[in-house]
């Protein structure tokens, strides 16, 4: 188990290294001059060259990359020879000359918003998706099953921006049931937090719950045909125990895989929902950085998001061993 | 047409007394599954009875309805997917009309079942000890640690070595024979009166098969359990069963004491089964004699005798009744019933010829 863990962590590091190289290469291959983007319309070639030097963009690509990696581990200082040097402590992901902010700080500001958005939506869709999936499986072929699968199909086919805009129009604009979304931390103003988050949670949950209904239904139906379910019934267990403790447990593996990766994906930023609901999360930050060609920020967000997803993969794989004793080795 | 034998008054009394002793009685049991292709009559009019402590073997090919019969008795047939009719009397209680919750309470307590493949029949994610504890606590309110102690005792009883360690093993950590012992321990943990063993040795190594059968027999003797053994292995049947029911196409085609079935098989299908097993006392140069053709589709059963398309002797019945008329299960001899249009004496003659040709003498048990 320990050896397996070490192997996986080493693999993660290698993957992140390759990813950082890729992102960096793409960064330099992209058309456009990053230094040109550091100042607005009233730009002179002198200012551009000065900025180029301050940001280290006049260095060879390889040096830029080693500086970037060094920054992650040891920190670095931008515009060292200017009167106001920018000290970026480790782990330094770079400096956004567009926002005049360190990349890590920008990400740290946006991350909690995305975190709450992802976790809230995740809880809703897991609970709704799995329970409706079980309900459909237990009533296979009946109107309950058909209704749930119909809802699932509708939820699955409606684009999230469409559901989002519908909700905003009716719930907020037309009926005034909720105020316009404006994000606050749940610790500062829990009520406004809930009022802001409930609609984006629903939008994200609808799409994913539709998928988990189907997945759970299929898993439970598949497992229902297995011999150990018949054994559980032969023991005289109540049907509720047979379904939850025996069938659902056995069918859980693919659900956990999907859930882990979907949550990780969402933690990287829900681009559409964040933008529709005006949430300053990672998704909005990513879109803003792309629109502004803010390359250091794009690099930083890409690396952070990738790290979350790679880490989630590891967690999911480790969870297999918790769920299925046959996977445990030694 | 009634029985070929004459039933005397004393015989009638003997039977009435026997009927009172019957522990399990199945009357005209039918299980039908509606499918898109038509109604699948998996079991069609099965009647049998069994005294307490005895062993009944249900023999037949795959798809003959023997497993479905067993599952119907256990109440394991999905009532949403299948129509179950007839009567099943277990120790004075009728099960077919009984509410699901009441049957569930009997399952695992009064009646228990073990299955063909012990690997897939145990839940792969739970420790075997916990699975047995679950079976105990489904029927008796008992503390976890007490239940565990009882599980430990039962596992030791079914011959699992190093139980203290094995009780926390997962099924995949045990061999096939050990897993089947666990299944047996789990089935017998609440001392059921009826144990149904559905091909309990089919998935096991030949060397382990005999051990498992011996275990079932010794536990049966110890607890006084009534056993229904479902199998297609006629070799096992001869050793353990008191009664044999041969099933074909969802019906019982021959029913009687084991010795009668082996010594005087009358239904051509039983005869075919007996002549298709390899035996030490056979002429080794002769080929085994399989039954030609395939089992009938349960959706489109033949109109007359269900076995007729595979039968070698239907020409002996005058008027082509085998094509037009379903034969009844009728008593040919004492307690020995046969479902066949061929007259009794002629069947005996056929059986004699066939068995003689195989061994040069009557088949010894």
Interface residues (C-beta under 8 A of the other chain):
Chain A: X226 X227 X228 X230 X231 X232 X233 X234 X235 X236 X237 X238 X239 X241 X246 X249 X250 X323 X324 X325 X326
Chain B: X74 X76 X104 X105 X106 X107 X108 X109 X112 X113 X115 X117 X120 X121 X122 X123 X124 X125 X134 X135 X138 X139 X170 X172 X183 X186 X187
